[in-house]
Amino acid sequence: LQSRAPVPQLGGGAPGTLRLPAGWNLISLPGTVPRPLTDFTTERQFDLFQCGVGYVCSPLDSTTTLMPGKAYWVRAVRDMTLSYTLE
């Protein structure tokens, strides 16, 4: 038997928000378009890191373009709100 699941909606998604609490947060951007985290928040007091094999991590500038699907660590000084629209 085959399941007839609806086709996922492309574009025109509803806007949403995500709250990152103060402290360390592991994030990854959805989609296919690289964008900086600063496109999603007005907060500018955070540290951004990328990590490789063996948790060898290096700091990134807050305006660095992030690659979708790749994991990044964000250390928020205070709670941050990210605003987005799934497309």
N, C-alpha and C positions, 0 to 999 in steps of 0.2 A: 504494500500500500504506500502510496505517495502522499505526503502532507502538502497541502496547498496553503503555505504561509503567505501573508501579504508581502508585496514588494516593499522594501524599505523606502521611506520618503527621502528624496534628494533635494537639498536646499530648502530655503524658506522655513527652517526650523524656528521654534520659539526661543526667545532669549532666555538665558538662565544665569545663575550665579553659583559660585562655589566658595565656601569660606575655608581659608587655610588658617588654623590656629597659630598663635605665636609659638615659635620653636621650629623644629625640623619637620619638613614635609617632603615626601617623594611624589613627584608629579611627572606626567607625560602628556604631551599635546595630542589630541585626536586629529584625524584628517590627513591631508597630504601637503598642506601649504606651511612651510617654515615661517614662524613669527616669533618676535621677542615677547617675553612675559609682560613687558611694559605695555603691550597692546591690550592687555586684559585687566589692568589695574592702575589706579592712580597712586598707589603706595610705591614709594621709592626706597624705603629703608628695609632692604632684604639682601641676603647674600645668596648667590647662585653658584652651584657646583655641578660639574659632570664627573662621573666616576667610571673607571674602566675595570679590567680584570683585577681581582685581588683588592678591590676597594681603593685603588690608587685614584685619588680625587684631585681635581684642580679647580681653582676658582674661575668664574666667568664674569665678565662685565654684565651689569643688569640689563643692558640693551642688546645682548648677544641674541642672534636669531637661533631659536630652538628648533630642532628637527622633530617632526611628529613621530611618535612611537618610541622615541629614545627617552630614557629615564633621567631625570635631573633632581637634585636635592635643592630645596629652598629653605633657608633659615630666616624665618620672619621675625622681625623685632617685636611686632605686635600683630594681632589678627589682621589678615588680609582678605579682601573680597575680590574674586575674579569674576568679571562679567564676560559672557560669551554668547554666541549664537551658533548652534550646530548646523553646518551646511553640508 
